[in-house]
Amino acid sequence: MICRPSFVAFAERRTLLGLSRQQLADLIGVSMPTVWRWEHEQGSPGRLALMQLDQVLSRLEAEQAAEAV
């Protein structure tokens, strides 16, 4: 059984970074309603979208951490 991460964790990361749903959607190439559906567990991102989400959020988190130093 494959364990898929809860999109709630991505929503928390998005919020901590100060991104709107639209901004995140633009960064990963999906629509804002798609991000909303994921966050409200009315759908789930595919494997490629999950990888893009993690890459984008990780990069932004690293940039934010570097700015804080």
N, CA, C and O atoms as a GROMACS GRO file, in nm:
protein
  276
    1MET      N    1   0.084  -0.119   0.000
    1MET     CA    2   0.000   0.000   0.000
    1MET      C    3   0.089   0.125   0.000
    1MET      O    4   0.180   0.136   0.081
    2ILE      N    5   0.062   0.217  -0.090
    2ILE     CA    6   0.138   0.340  -0.099
    2ILE      C    7   0.075   0.445  -0.010
    2ILE      O    8  -0.046   0.471  -0.017
    3CYS      N    9   0.156   0.505   0.072
    3CYS     CA   10   0.109   0.610   0.162
    3CYS      C   11   0.127   0.744   0.094
    3CYS      O   12   0.240   0.785   0.067
    4ARG      N   13   0.019   0.813   0.066
    4ARG     CA   14   0.026   0.944   0.003
    4ARG      C   15   0.019   1.050   0.112
    4ARG      O   16  -0.064   1.039   0.203
    5PRO      N   17   0.103   1.152   0.104
    5PRO     CA   18   0.100   1.257   0.206
    5PRO      C   19  -0.031   1.334   0.198
    5PRO      O   20  -0.087   1.354   0.091
    6SER      N   21  -0.077   1.376   0.312
    6SER     CA   22  -0.197   1.457   0.317
    6SER      C   23  -0.169   1.592   0.253
    6SER      O   24  -0.064   1.652   0.276
    7PHE      N   25  -0.262   1.639   0.174
    7PHE     CA   26  -0.241   1.769   0.112
    7PHE      C   27  -0.250   1.880   0.215
    7PHE      O   28  -0.207   1.992   0.190
    8VAL      N   29  -0.307   1.848   0.332
    8VAL     CA   30  -0.314   1.948   0.438
    8VAL      C   31  -0.173   1.996   0.474
    8VAL      O   32  -0.154   2.114   0.502
    9ALA      N   33  -0.076   1.907   0.472
    9ALA     CA   34   0.062   1.946   0.500
    9ALA      C   35   0.112   2.046   0.396
    9ALA      O   36   0.181   2.141   0.431
   10PHE      N   37   0.077   2.027   0.270
   10PHE     CA   38   0.115   2.123   0.167
   10PHE      C   39   0.043   2.256   0.187
   10PHE      O   40   0.101   2.362   0.164
   11ALA      N   41  -0.082   2.252   0.230
   11ALA     CA   42  -0.157   2.375   0.256
   11ALA      C   43  -0.093   2.454   0.369
   11ALA      O   44  -0.085   2.576   0.363
   12GLU      N   45  -0.046   2.385   0.472
   12GLU     CA   46   0.023   2.453   0.583
   12GLU      C   47   0.153   2.516   0.534
   12GLU      O   48   0.184   2.630   0.569
   13ARG      N   49   0.226   2.443   0.453
   13ARG     CA   50   0.351   2.496   0.399
   13ARG      C   51   0.323   2.618   0.312
   13ARG      O   52   0.394   2.718   0.319
   14ARG      N   53   0.218   2.611   0.230
   14ARG     CA   54   0.180   2.723   0.143
   14ARG      C   55   0.149   2.846   0.228
   14ARG      O   56   0.194   2.956   0.198
   15THR      N   57   0.071   2.826   0.334
   15THR     CA   58   0.031   2.936   0.420
   15THR      C   59   0.152   2.997   0.491
   15THR      O   60   0.164   3.120   0.499
   16LEU      N   61   0.240   2.913   0.543
   16LEU     CA   62   0.359   2.963   0.612
   16LEU      C   63   0.449   3.045   0.519
   16LEU      O   64   0.518   3.136   0.564
   17LEU      N   65   0.448   3.011   0.393
   17LEU     CA   66   0.528   3.084   0.294
   17LEU      C   67   0.459   3.212   0.246
   17LEU      O   68   0.519   3.292   0.174
   18GLY      N   69   0.333   3.230   0.287
   18GLY     CA   70   0.260   3.349   0.246
   18GLY      C   71   0.210   3.346   0.104
   18GLY      O   72   0.186   3.450   0.043
   19LEU      N   73   0.194   3.225   0.050
   19LEU     CA   74   0.145   3.210  -0.088
   19LEU      C   75  -0.007   3.196  -0.089
   19LEU      O   76  -0.065   3.132  -0.002
   20SER      N   77  -0.068   3.257  -0.187
   20SER     CA   78  -0.211   3.234  -0.209
   20SER      C   79  -0.227   3.103  -0.287
   20SER      O   80  -0.130   3.050  -0.342
   21ARG      N   81  -0.348   3.052  -0.291
   21ARG     CA   82  -0.373   2.933  -0.372
   21ARG      C   83  -0.341   2.961  -0.518
   21ARG      O   84  -0.286   2.875  -0.588
   22GLN      N   85  -0.376   3.080  -0.564
   22GLN     CA   86  -0.350   3.117  -0.704
   22GLN      C   87  -0.201   3.120  -0.733
   22GLN      O   88  -0.157   3.071  -0.837
   23GLN      N   89  -0.123   3.176  -0.642
   23GLN     CA   90   0.021   3.181  -0.663
   23GLN      C   91   0.081   3.041  -0.672
   23GLN      O   92   0.163   3.013  -0.759
   24LEU      N   93   0.038   2.952  -0.581
   24LEU     CA   94   0.088   2.815  -0.585
   24LEU      C   95   0.044   2.746  -0.713
   24LEU      O   96   0.123   2.676  -0.777
   25ALA      N   97  -0.080   2.765  -0.751
   25ALA     CA   98  -0.130   2.704  -0.874
   25ALA      C   99  -0.047   2.748  -0.994
   25ALA      O  100  -0.012   2.667  -1.079
   26ASP      N  101  -0.016   2.879  -1.001
   26ASP     CA  102   0.066   2.930  -1.111
   26ASP      C  103   0.204   2.868  -1.112
   26ASP      O  104   0.258   2.837  -1.218
   27LEU      N  105   0.262   2.849  -0.994
   27LEU     CA  106   0.398   2.794  -0.984
   27LEU      C  107   0.406   2.648  -1.031
   27LEU      O  108   0.509   2.606  -1.083
   28ILE      N  109   0.297   2.572  -1.012
   28ILE     CA  110   0.302   2.431  -1.050
   28ILE      C  111   0.221   2.399  -1.176
   28ILE      O  112   0.216   2.284  -1.220
   29GLY      N  113   0.157   2.501  -1.232
   29GLY     CA  114   0.089   2.481  -1.360
   29GLY      C  115  -0.048   2.415  -1.353
   29GLY      O  116  -0.085   2.339  -1.442
   30VAL      N  117  -0.122   2.445  -1.246
   30VAL     CA  118  -0.259   2.396  -1.236
   30VAL      C  119  -0.350   2.515  -1.208
   30VAL      O  120  -0.302   2.627  -1.190
   31SER      N  121  -0.480   2.492  -1.204
   31SER     CA  122  -0.572   2.601  -1.175
   31SER      C  123  -0.590   2.617  -1.023
   31SER      O  124  -0.567   2.524  -0.947
   32MET      N  125  -0.631   2.737  -0.982
   32MET     CA  126  -0.657   2.762  -0.841
   32MET      C  127  -0.766   2.670  -0.786
   32MET      O  128  -0.752   2.621  -0.674
   33PRO      N  129  -0.876   2.646  -0.860
   33PRO     CA  130  -0.976   2.553  -0.808
   33PRO      C  131  -0.920   2.412  -0.783
   33PRO      O  132  -0.968   2.341  -0.694
   34THR      N  133  -0.821   2.372  -0.862
   34THR     CA  134  -0.758   2.242  -0.839
   34THR      C  135  -0.688   2.240  -0.704
   34THR      O  136  -0.702   2.144  -0.629
   35VAL      N  137  -0.612   2.346  -0.674
   35VAL     CA  138  -0.546   2.353  -0.544
   35VAL      C  139  -0.650   2.353  -0.432
   35VAL      O  140  -0.632   2.286  -0.330
   36TRP      N  141  -0.757   2.427  -0.450
   36TRP     CA  142  -0.864   2.432  -0.349
   36TRP      C  143  -0.920   2.291  -0.325
   36TRP      O  144  -0.940   2.250  -0.210
   37ARG      N  145  -0.946   2.219  -0.433
   37ARG     CA  146  -1.001   2.082  -0.419
   37ARG      C  147  -0.904   1.993  -0.343
   37ARG      O  148  -0.946   1.916  -0.257
   38TRP      N  149  -0.776   2.003  -0.375
   38TRP     CA  150  -0.677   1.922  -0.303
   38TRP      C  151  -0.678   1.955  -0.156
   38TRP      O  152  -0.676   1.865  -0.072
   39GLU      N  153  -0.681   2.084  -0.123
   39GLU     CA  154  -0.676   2.126   0.017
   39GLU      C  155  -0.801   2.086   0.094
   39GLU      O  156  -0.796   2.069   0.216
   40HIS      N  157  -0.910   2.070   0.024
   40HIS     CA  158  -1.035   2.031   0.088
   40HIS      C  159  -1.067   1.883   0.067
   40HIS      O  160  -1.180   1.837   0.088
   41GLU      N  161  -0.964   1.809   0.025
   41GLU     CA  162  -0.972   1.664   0.007
   41GLU      C  163  -1.088   1.620  -0.082
   41GLU      O  164  -1.153   1.519  -0.058
   42GLN      N  165  -1.110   1.701  -0.187
   42GLN     CA  166  -1.212   1.667  -0.287
   42GLN      C  167  -1.146   1.617  -0.415
   42GLN      O  168  -1.209   1.611  -0.520
   43GLY      N  169  -1.024   1.583  -0.403
   43GLY     CA  170  -0.944   1.530  -0.513
   43GLY      C  171  -0.802   1.519  -0.461
   43GLY      O  172  -0.771   1.568  -0.353
   44SER      N  173  -0.719   1.455  -0.536
   44SER     CA  174  -0.580   1.444  -0.491
   44SER      C  175  -0.487   1.463  -0.609
   44SER      O  176  -0.517   1.424  -0.722
   45PRO      N  177  -0.373   1.524  -0.582
   45PRO     CA  178  -0.276   1.547  -0.689
   45PRO      C  179  -0.212   1.417  -0.735
   45PRO      O  180  -0.193   1.325  -0.656
   46GLY      N  181  -0.180   1.411  -0.861
   46GLY     CA  182  -0.110   1.296  -0.915
   46GLY      C  183   0.036   1.298  -0.873
   46GLY      O  184   0.082   1.392  -0.808
   47ARG      N  185   0.107   1.196  -0.910
   47ARG     CA  186   0.247   1.182  -0.870
   47ARG      C  187   0.333   1.298  -0.919
   47ARG      O  188   0.416   1.350  -0.844
   48LEU      N  189   0.315   1.339  -1.044
   48LEU     CA  190   0.392   1.450  -1.098
   48LEU      C  191   0.362   1.579  -1.022
   48LEU      O  192   0.454   1.654  -0.988
   49ALA      N  193   0.234   1.606  -0.997
   49ALA     CA  194   0.197   1.727  -0.924
   49ALA      C  195   0.253   1.725  -0.782
   49ALA      O  196   0.297   1.828  -0.731
   50LEU      N  197   0.252   1.609  -0.718
   50LEU     CA  198   0.311   1.599  -0.584
   50LEU      C  199   0.459   1.631  -0.586
   50LEU      O  200   0.510   1.701  -0.498
   51MET      N  201   0.528   1.582  -0.685
   51MET     CA  202   0.672   1.609  -0.698
   51MET      C  203   0.695   1.758  -0.722
   51MET      O  204   0.786   1.817  -0.663
   52GLN      N  205   0.614   1.819  -0.809
   52GLN     CA  206   0.627   1.961  -0.837
   52GLN      C  207   0.599   2.044  -0.712
   52GLN      O  208   0.670   2.139  -0.681
   53LEU      N  209   0.494   2.005  -0.640
   53LEU     CA  210   0.460   2.075  -0.516
   53LEU      C  211   0.576   2.073  -0.418
   53LEU      O  212   0.615   2.176  -0.364
   54ASP      N  213   0.630   1.956  -0.396
   54ASP     CA  214   0.739   1.943  -0.300
   54ASP      C  215   0.862   2.022  -0.346
   54ASP      O  216   0.925   2.089  -0.264
   55GLN      N  217   0.895   2.015  -0.474
   55GLN     CA  218   1.012   2.089  -0.525
   55GLN      C  219   0.993   2.239  -0.509
   55GLN      O  220   1.083   2.309  -0.462
   56VAL      N  221   0.878   2.289  -0.548
   56VAL     CA  222   0.853   2.434  -0.542
   56VAL      C  223   0.851   2.480  -0.396
   56VAL      O  224   0.916   2.580  -0.362
   57LEU      N  225   0.779   2.410  -0.310
   57LEU     CA  226   0.771   2.452  -0.170
   57LEU      C  227   0.905   2.440  -0.100
   57LEU      O  228   0.940   2.526  -0.019
   58SER      N  229   0.980   2.335  -0.130
   58SER     CA  230   1.112   2.319  -0.069
   58SER      C  231   1.207   2.431  -0.112
   58SER      O  232   1.282   2.484  -0.030
   59ARG      N  233   1.202   2.468  -0.240
   59ARG     CA  234   1.287   2.576  -0.290
   59ARG      C  235   1.251   2.708  -0.222
   59ARG      O  236   1.340   2.782  -0.179
   60LEU      N  237   1.121   2.736  -0.211
   60LEU     CA  238   1.079   2.861  -0.148
   60LEU      C  239   1.111   2.863   0.001
   60LEU      O  240   1.148   2.967   0.055
   61GLU      N  241   1.098   2.749   0.067
   61GLU     CA  242   1.134   2.741   0.208
   61GLU      C  243   1.284   2.765   0.228
   61GLU      O  244   1.324   2.832   0.323
   62ALA      N  245   1.366   2.711   0.139
   62ALA     CA  246   1.510   2.731   0.147
   62ALA      C  247   1.544   2.879   0.124
   62ALA      O  248   1.630   2.934   0.193
   63GLU      N  249   1.478   2.942   0.028
   63GLU     CA  250   1.502   3.084   0.002
   63GLU      C  251   1.462   3.168   0.122
   63GLU      O  252   1.533   3.262   0.160
   64GLN      N  253   1.349   3.134   0.182
   64GLN     CA  254   1.301   3.208   0.298
   64GLN      C  255   1.397   3.191   0.417
   64GLN      O  256   1.424   3.286   0.490
   65ALA      N  257   1.448   3.070   0.436
   65ALA     CA  258   1.543   3.044   0.544
   65ALA      C  259   1.673   3.120   0.520
   65ALA      O  260   1.732   3.173   0.615
   66ALA      N  261   1.718   3.127   0.396
   66ALA     CA  262   1.842   3.200   0.363
   66ALA      C  263   1.826   3.349   0.390
   66ALA      O  264   1.920   3.415   0.434
   67GLU      N  265   1.707   3.402   0.362
   67GLU     CA  266   1.681   3.544   0.385
   67GLU      C  267   1.678   3.576   0.535
   67GLU      O  268   1.711   3.687   0.575
   68ALA      N  269   1.639   3.478   0.616
   68ALA     CA  270   1.627   3.499   0.760
   68ALA      C  271   1.763   3.502   0.830
   68ALA      O  272   1.774   3.545   0.944
   69VAL      N  273   1.865   3.454   0.760
   69VAL     CA  274   1.999   3.447   0.822
   69VAL      C  275   2.071   3.577   0.813
   69VAL      O  276   2.184   3.589   0.860
   0.00000   0.00000   0.00000
